[in-house]
C-alpha cells in the first residue's frame, strides 16, 4: 500500500499586549509513516513497519511508544517497546500482528497510537498521535481456493466424460476463476 504520513501539531495561543489578537506558536509535532492497510489470512503473521520521525528543532522525543487498539492485545507485539528520537531522526517500530485460526475473518478498523515526551530546554510536554489502519483477515488463502477450484474442475470433467453436462456448473467454474484472478479467494 501507499504510505500514510500523519503529523500532529501541539499549539499554544499567546495573546499580544493590548492588541487583542493571538498568534499560534507551534511547540511539538511527531510524524508517523505506515501503510494504510494490511491483508492477511488466518494462521498467518503480518508485519506493519511504522516510521516515527522527530521534525522538532532543538527537541528530543523521549519514551516514544506505540500501541494498537481495535484488535486483541495478546495477538500484537511491538518492537522496540520504546525509543528516544532526536531532531530530524527516524526510528522504525515493527508491529507484528498474528491471526490464529479462531479469529473472525473480517475487516478490523485499528487505531495506531504514538505517545512521547517532547523536551526542549526547560519545556516538556506529553504528546499523543493517533492514526487509522485497516486490517483484513481472510479465512481462505489463494492456495486453498485454487485447490477447491481444481477439485471442482476434476469432478466436472468426470461428469462430462460420462455424458453429464451442466451449464450451471460451468458458470460457477467461470465465476470461481474470475474471483481467483481478482484475488477474491473467499468467493472463489
FIDOFI-456935 format. One record per residue (C-alpha): residue number from 0; x, y, z. Coordinates in pm, whole numbers. Each point is the difference from the previous one (the first is absolute). Example, Ala and Ser with C-alpha at 12.3 -4.5 7.8 and 13.67 -1.06 7.14 Angstrom:
{zadren=0 x=1230 y=-450 z=780}
{zadren=1 x=137 y=344 z=-66}
END
This chain:
{zadren=0 x=0 y=0 z=0}
{zadren=1 x=83 y=364 z=-19}
{zadren=2 x=167 y=137 z=316}
{zadren=3 x=-206 y=243 z=205}
{zadren=4 x=174 y=295 z=166}
{zadren=5 x=-173 y=144 z=304}
{zadren=6 x=110 y=310 z=185}
{zadren=7 x=-144 y=133 z=321}
{zadren=8 x=80 y=350 z=119}
{zadren=9 x=-40 y=117 z=358}
{zadren=10 x=-81 y=372 z=5}
{zadren=11 x=-1 y=259 z=277}
{zadren=12 x=-176 y=332 z=-49}
{zadren=13 x=164 y=308 z=144}
{zadren=14 x=-179 y=330 z=15}
{zadren=15 x=185 y=313 z=-103}
{zadren=16 x=-4 y=296 z=235}
{zadren=17 x=-285 y=243 z=-70}
{zadren=18 x=-69 y=-117 z=-355}
{zadren=19 x=-249 y=-268 z=94}
{zadren=20 x=124 y=-233 z=-275}
{zadren=21 x=171 y=-331 z=59}
{zadren=22 x=267 y=-186 z=-189}
{zadren=23 x=53 y=-378 z=2}
{zadren=24 x=342 y=-124 z=103}
{zadren=25 x=81 y=-350 z=-113}
{zadren=26 x=161 y=-202 z=275}
{zadren=27 x=31 y=-364 z=-102}
{zadren=28 x=-88 y=-240 z=-278}
{zadren=29 x=53 y=-369 z=-66}
{zadren=30 x=-13 y=-150 z=-349}
{zadren=31 x=-112 y=-360 z=-63}
{zadren=32 x=30 y=-192 z=-324}
{zadren=33 x=-163 y=-340 z=-57}
{zadren=34 x=-208 y=-192 z=-251}
{zadren=35 x=-371 y=91 z=23}
{zadren=36 x=-111 y=-364 z=-13}
{zadren=37 x=111 y=-360 z=49}
{zadren=38 x=-159 y=-319 z=-135}
{zadren=39 x=83 y=-343 z=135}
{zadren=40 x=-139 y=-351 z=30}
{zadren=41 x=-88 y=-190 z=314}
{zadren=42 x=298 y=-191 z=143}
{zadren=43 x=240 y=268 z=-126}
{zadren=44 x=207 y=281 z=151}
{zadren=45 x=29 y=344 z=-159}
{zadren=46 x=254 y=276 z=62}
{zadren=47 x=-92 y=368 z=-6}
{zadren=48 x=311 y=223 z=-6}
{zadren=49 x=-67 y=342 z=156}
{zadren=50 x=254 y=282 z=-42}
{zadren=51 x=-12 y=268 z=271}
{zadren=52 x=183 y=323 z=-80}
{zadren=53 x=87 y=297 z=221}
{zadren=54 x=-7 y=320 z=-211}
{zadren=55 x=31 y=232 z=304}
{zadren=56 x=316 y=214 z=11}
{zadren=57 x=189 y=-8 z=330}
{zadren=58 x=-247 y=-259 z=131}
{zadren=59 x=31 y=-360 z=110}
{zadren=60 x=-294 y=-241 z=-3}
{zadren=61 x=48 y=-233 z=297}
{zadren=62 x=-172 y=-326 z=84}
{zadren=63 x=-175 y=-22 z=-337}
{zadren=64 x=-242 y=-295 z=17}
{zadren=65 x=-254 y=-148 z=-239}
{zadren=66 x=-321 y=-187 z=76}
{zadren=67 x=-270 y=-147 z=-223}
{zadren=68 x=-368 y=6 z=101}
{zadren=69 x=-286 y=-191 z=-163}
{zadren=70 x=157 y=-348 z=3}
{zadren=71 x=90 y=-247 z=274}
{zadren=72 x=312 y=132 z=180}
{zadren=73 x=132 y=-355 z=59}
{zadren=74 x=25 y=-41 z=-380}
{zadren=75 x=216 y=313 z=-43}
{zadren=76 x=371 y=52 z=66}
{zadren=77 x=176 y=333 z=-48}
{zadren=78 x=376 y=35 z=-22}
{zadren=79 x=174 y=192 z=141}
{zadren=80 x=-222 y=61 z=304}
{zadren=81 x=120 y=361 z=13}
{zadren=82 x=257 y=226 z=-164}
{zadren=83 x=152 y=347 z=27}
{zadren=84 x=8 y=206 z=-320}
{zadren=85 x=223 y=302 z=-51}
{zadren=86 x=-68 y=289 z=-237}
{zadren=87 x=-37 y=-106 z=-363}
{zadren=88 x=40 y=-369 z=92}
{zadren=89 x=-230 y=-285 z=-95}
{zadren=90 x=-42 y=-321 z=198}
{zadren=91 x=-184 y=-300 z=-134}
{zadren=92 x=-242 y=-201 z=210}
{zadren=93 x=-114 y=-344 z=-117}
{zadren=94 x=-357 y=-93 z=86}
{zadren=95 x=-50 y=-377 z=-23}
{zadren=96 x=-362 y=-111 z=-35}
{zadren=97 x=-97 y=-366 z=34}
{zadren=98 x=-324 y=-152 z=-138}
{zadren=99 x=-66 y=-339 z=159}
{zadren=100 x=-255 y=-242 z=-147}
{zadren=101 x=-269 y=102 z=253}
{zadren=102 x=3 y=374 z=-82}
{zadren=103 x=-299 y=133 z=-197}
{zadren=104 x=69 y=60 z=-369}
{zadren=105 x=-105 y=362 z=-63}
{zadren=106 x=132 y=354 z=-33}
{zadren=107 x=125 y=156 z=324}
{zadren=108 x=29 y=379 z=39}
{zadren=109 x=309 y=47 z=216}
{zadren=110 x=131 y=311 z=171}
{zadren=111 x=377 y=38 z=18}
{zadren=112 x=104 y=228 z=289}
{zadren=113 x=341 y=158 z=47}
{zadren=114 x=87 y=160 z=335}
{zadren=115 x=313 y=194 z=91}
{zadren=116 x=145 y=266 z=224}
{zadren=117 x=131 y=293 z=-201}
{zadren=118 x=269 y=199 z=181}
{zadren=119 x=192 y=312 z=-94}
{zadren=120 x=185 y=208 z=256}
{zadren=121 x=-221 y=18 z=310}
{zadren=122 x=-321 y=-65 z=-195}
{zadren=123 x=-140 y=-354 z=0}
{zadren=124 x=-335 y=-120 z=-134}
{zadren=125 x=-173 y=-335 z=-42}
{zadren=126 x=-124 y=-44 z=-355}
{zadren=127 x=-220 y=-264 z=-158}
{zadren=128 x=-78 y=-77 z=-363}
{zadren=129 x=-266 y=-234 z=-137}
{zadren=130 x=-27 y=-150 z=-346}
{zadren=131 x=-235 y=-251 z=-165}
{zadren=132 x=105 y=-336 z=-147}
{zadren=133 x=-231 y=-245 z=-175}
{zadren=134 x=69 y=-370 z=67}
{zadren=135 x=-173 y=-260 z=-218}
{zadren=136 x=13 y=-362 z=113}
{zadren=137 x=-105 y=-259 z=-256}
{zadren=138 x=-105 y=-354 z=83}
{zadren=139 x=96 y=-143 z=-338}
{zadren=140 x=341 y=46 z=-157}
{zadren=141 x=92 y=-19 z=-369}
{zadren=142 x=142 y=-351 z=22}
{zadren=143 x=-309 y=-156 z=159}
{zadren=144 x=-232 y=189 z=-239}
{zadren=145 x=199 y=-129 z=-300}
{zadren=146 x=-15 y=-357 z=136}
{zadren=147 x=-378 y=28 z=38}
{zadren=148 x=-45 y=132 z=-356}
{zadren=149 x=226 y=-276 z=-138}
{zadren=150 x=-203 y=-260 z=192}
{zadren=151 x=-323 y=132 z=-153}
{zadren=152 x=160 y=-1 z=-347}
{zadren=153 x=97 y=-368 z=46}
{zadren=154 x=-352 y=-97 z=109}
{zadren=155 x=-147 y=199 z=-290}
{zadren=156 x=234 y=-176 z=-247}
{zadren=157 x=-105 y=-340 z=135}
{zadren=158 x=-368 y=92 z=-36}
{zadren=159 x=55 y=121 z=-359}
{zadren=160 x=191 y=-318 z=-90}
{zadren=161 x=-307 y=-196 z=113}
{zadren=162 x=-224 y=216 z=-218}
{zadren=163 x=-134 y=221 z=281}
{zadren=164 x=43 y=369 z=-78}
{zadren=165 x=-124 y=289 z=211}
{zadren=166 x=-2 y=360 z=-117}
{zadren=167 x=-51 y=106 z=363}
{zadren=168 x=318 y=-180 z=114}
{zadren=169 x=192 y=155 z=-291}
{zadren=170 x=-129 y=347 z=99}
{zadren=171 x=110 y=-56 z=362}
{zadren=172 x=344 y=-110 z=-119}
{zadren=173 x=36 y=314 z=-213}
{zadren=174 x=-112 y=216 z=297}
{zadren=175 x=255 y=-178 z=223}
{zadren=176 x=281 y=56 z=-254}
{zadren=177 x=-89 y=370 z=-23}
{zadren=178 x=-3 y=29 z=380}
{zadren=179 x=344 y=-167 z=19}
{zadren=180 x=136 y=243 z=-260}
{zadren=181 x=-137 y=293 z=204}
{zadren=182 x=151 y=-130 z=325}
{zadren=183 x=-343 y=-68 z=154}
{zadren=184 x=88 y=-341 z=143}
{zadren=185 x=-303 y=-24 z=227}
{zadren=186 x=-236 y=38 z=-296}
{zadren=187 x=203 y=-243 z=-213}
END
